[in-house]
């Protein structure tokens, strides 16, 4: 198995089927692991129906609502792929970007790739979200002597053994700065590729709050003192790597029409 896609979700009945179908359509050897964080809407029923139709889909339902970080750790424990990526359950991120994310890893160039929303591709981020992200990224670069453009990105793709070696502890949205900080503490250079992004509003279900930005600062400071050990990595299966590179190249050279869905107004989101 080449790629494990971990999808933490909570009350995403409007988007969960669509995002799973988008992930499924990506032409890479993969498994899809959905962690339902004790949703109270129709998400469990939708997932139950999808499991019967998709052999590559696995669903784990938490017994209580524990947060995104705990869901990511649960998915990571179940992952069987050589490479892992986190996929939010909304439609803000485009799974077609997996091709560019995975290319430098399977080519043996790097082991950690982040998808950046600030590198020239289409982005639908709101102003104050962008300002907060830029500040947290600047703090990360200052503390960890790095030069990245999007620390808070959901698209953090890396060798599975690396993510497991981080010994993650965060239960909530602090999982994002924790992953970034610990990867840098292990001495890995983070390679970035441009990705697409279409941010949603709170009326549409966005869950991260202003306090999460404050908590992220504490996480970056705490992880500065963390000590870990980088794992010994075996080479990725050559056959899987060749196929993945071929599919990524084929996708990159295929003409496509960009379809942009405008965010709904607050009135439409209710």
C-alpha positions in Angstrom: 0.0 0.0 0.0 1.5 3.4 -1.0 -0.8 6.0 0.5 -3.0 6.2 3.6 -5.5 9.1 3.5 -6.7 10.0 7.0 -10.0 11.9 7.1 -11.1 13.1 10.6 -14.7 14.3 10.5 -17.3 15.7 12.8 -20.9 16.6 11.7 -20.0 16.7 8.0 -23.2 15.3 6.5 -23.2 17.9 3.8 -19.7 17.2 2.5 -18.4 13.8 3.6 -19.7 11.8 0.6 -18.4 14.3 -1.9 -14.9 14.5 -0.3 -14.6 10.7 -0.1 -15.6 10.4 -3.8 -12.9 13.0 -4.7 -10.3 11.2 -2.8 -11.4 7.9 -4.3 -11.0 9.3 -7.8 -7.3 10.1 -7.3 -5.4 7.5 -9.3 -2.9 6.4 -6.7 -2.6 3.1 -4.7 -4.3 4.1 -1.5 -6.6 3.4 1.4 -9.1 5.9 2.9 -9.5 5.9 6.7 -12.3 8.0 8.0 -12.4 8.8 11.7 -15.9 9.8 12.7 -15.5 11.8 15.9 -18.9 10.9 17.3 -20.9 13.0 14.9 -24.5 13.9 15.9 -25.9 14.4 12.4 -26.3 11.9 9.5 -22.6 11.5 9.0 -22.5 7.9 10.6 -25.4 6.7 8.3 -23.8 8.2 5.2 -20.5 6.5 6.1 -22.2 3.2 6.7 -23.7 3.2 3.2 -20.4 4.2 1.6 -18.4 1.4 3.3 -20.6 -1.2 1.6 -19.8 0.4 -1.8 -16.1 1.1 -1.4 -13.6 -1.7 -0.4 -10.8 0.8 0.0 -12.8 2.7 2.7 -12.4 2.0 6.4 -14.4 3.9 9.0 -13.6 4.2 12.7 -16.3 5.8 15.0 -15.1 7.3 18.2 -17.1 6.5 21.3 -17.0 10.2 22.4 -16.1 13.5 20.7 -12.4 13.8 21.3 -11.2 16.4 18.7 -9.3 16.5 15.4 -5.9 15.6 17.0 -7.2 12.5 18.6 -8.9 11.5 15.4 -5.7 11.9 13.4 -3.8 9.8 15.9 -6.5 7.1 15.7 -6.2 7.1 11.9 -2.4 7.0 12.1 -2.5 3.9 14.2 -4.6 2.2 11.6 -2.6 3.3 8.6 -1.0 0.7 6.4 0.5 2.9 3.7 4.1 3.9 3.3 3.0 7.5 3.0 0.3 9.3 4.9 -1.6 12.5 4.4 -4.4 14.3 6.4 -7.5 15.3 4.5 -10.1 17.6 6.1 -13.7 16.4 5.6 -14.9 19.6 4.1 -14.3 20.7 0.5 -11.7 23.4 1.3 -8.8 21.3 -0.1 -8.6 19.5 -3.4 -7.4 15.9 -3.4 -6.1 16.2 -6.9 -3.2 18.0 -5.3 -2.0 14.6 -4.0 -0.2 14.1 -7.3 2.2 17.0 -6.8 2.5 16.3 -3.1 3.6 12.7 -3.5 5.8 13.2 -6.5 9.0 14.4 -4.7 8.5 11.7 -2.0 8.3 8.7 -4.4 11.1 10.2 -6.5 13.3 9.9 -3.4 14.0 13.6 -3.2 12.4 14.4 0.2 10.4 12.7 2.9 8.1 15.5 4.0 6.0 17.7 1.7 3.5 20.4 2.7 0.9 21.9 0.4 1.1 25.7 0.6 -1.9 27.9 0.0 0.4 30.9 -0.5 2.5 29.9 -3.5 0.6 31.3 -6.4 -2.3 28.9 -6.9 -6.0 29.8 -6.5 -6.9 30.5 -2.9 -10.1 31.5 -1.2 -8.7 32.3 2.2 -10.3 35.1 4.2 -8.2 38.1 5.2 -7.9 37.6 8.9 -7.4 33.9 8.6 -4.5 34.7 6.3 -3.0 37.2 8.7 -3.2 34.7 11.6 -1.7 32.0 9.5 1.2 34.3 8.4 2.0 35.2 12.0 2.0 31.6 13.2 4.2 30.6 10.2 6.6 33.5 10.9 6.9 32.3 14.5 7.5 28.8 13.4 10.3 29.9 11.0 11.9 32.0 13.8 11.8 29.3 16.4 12.8 26.4 14.2 15.2 28.1 11.7 13.0 27.1 8.8 11.6 28.9 5.7 8.1 27.7 5.0 5.0 29.7 3.9 2.1 27.7 5.3 2.6 26.0 8.7 -1.1 25.5 9.4 -1.9 23.7 6.1 -4.0 20.6 6.4 -2.0 19.0 3.6 1.0 17.6 5.4 2.2 14.5 3.5 5.2 12.4 4.7 6.5 8.9 5.2 4.2 7.2 7.7 7.0 6.1 10.0 8.0 9.8 10.3 4.6 10.9 11.5 4.5 8.0 14.0 7.9 9.0 15.3 6.5 12.4 16.3 4.6 10.8 19.2 1.7 13.2 18.8 -0.3 14.2 21.9 -2.7 17.0 20.8 -6.4 16.2 20.8 -7.7 19.3 19.0 -6.5 21.7 16.3 -3.1 22.0 18.0 -2.3 18.9 16.0 -1.3 21.1 13.1 1.5 23.2 14.8 2.6 20.1 16.7 3.2 18.1 13.5 5.1 21.0 11.9 7.2 21.8 14.9 8.2 18.2 15.6 9.0 17.5 12.0 11.4 20.4 12.1 12.8 19.4 15.5 13.8 16.0 13.9 15.8 17.9 11.4 13.7 17.3 8.3 13.5 20.0 5.6 9.9 20.7 4.7 9.4 20.8 0.9 6.4 22.9 -0.2 4.3 22.7 -3.4 1.4 25.0 -4.3 -2.1 23.8 -3.7 -5.6 25.1 -4.3 -7.8 26.2 -1.4 -11.4 27.4 -1.0 -12.1 28.5 2.6 -15.6 28.1 4.0 -17.4 30.3 6.4 -18.5 29.5 10.0 -22.1 29.4 8.6 -20.9 26.7 6.3 -19.4 24.6 9.2 -15.9 25.9 9.7 -14.9 24.8 13.2 -11.5 26.4 14.0 -11.8 29.5 16.3 -9.7 32.5 17.2 -8.6 30.8 20.5 -7.1 28.0 18.5 -4.6 30.5 17.1 -3.6 31.5 20.7 -3.2 27.8 21.6 -1.1 27.2 18.6 1.5 29.7 19.9 1.7 27.7 23.1 2.2 24.5 21.2 5.0 25.9 19.1 6.8 27.1 22.2 6.3 23.8 24.0 7.5 21.7 21.1 10.7 23.8 20.9 11.9 21.7 23.9 10.8 18.4 22.5 13.4 15.7 21.7 12.7 12.8 19.4 14.6 10.4 17.1 14.2 10.3 13.3 13.2 6.7 12.1 15.3 4.6 9.8 13.3 4.6 6.5 13.3 1.8 4.0 13.1 2.6 0.3 9.6 2.9 -1.1 8.6 -0.1 -3.3 10.0 0.7 -6.7 6.9 -0.6 -8.6 4.6 1.6 -6.5 6.9 4.6 -7.0 7.1 4.2 -10.8 3.3 3.9 -11.1 2.8 6.9 -8.8 5.2 9.1 -10.8 3.6 8.0 -14.0 0.1 8.9 -12.8 1.3 12.2 -11.4 3.0 13.1 -14.6 -0.1 12.1 -16.6 -2.3 14.2 -14.4 0.0 17.2 -14.7 0.0 17.1 -18.5 -3.7 16.6 -19.0 -5.7 19.8 -19.8 -8.3 20.6 -17.3 -11.0 23.2 -16.8 -10.8 25.1 -13.5 -14.2 25.1 -11.9 -14.5 27.6 -9.0 -17.5 27.3 -6.6 -18.2 30.7 -5.0 -18.7 30.6 -1.2 -22.3 30.8 -0.2 -23.6 33.8 1.6 -24.3 33.6 5.4 -28.0 33.5 4.6 -27.6 30.6 2.2 -25.5 28.7 4.8 -28.3 28.7 7.4 
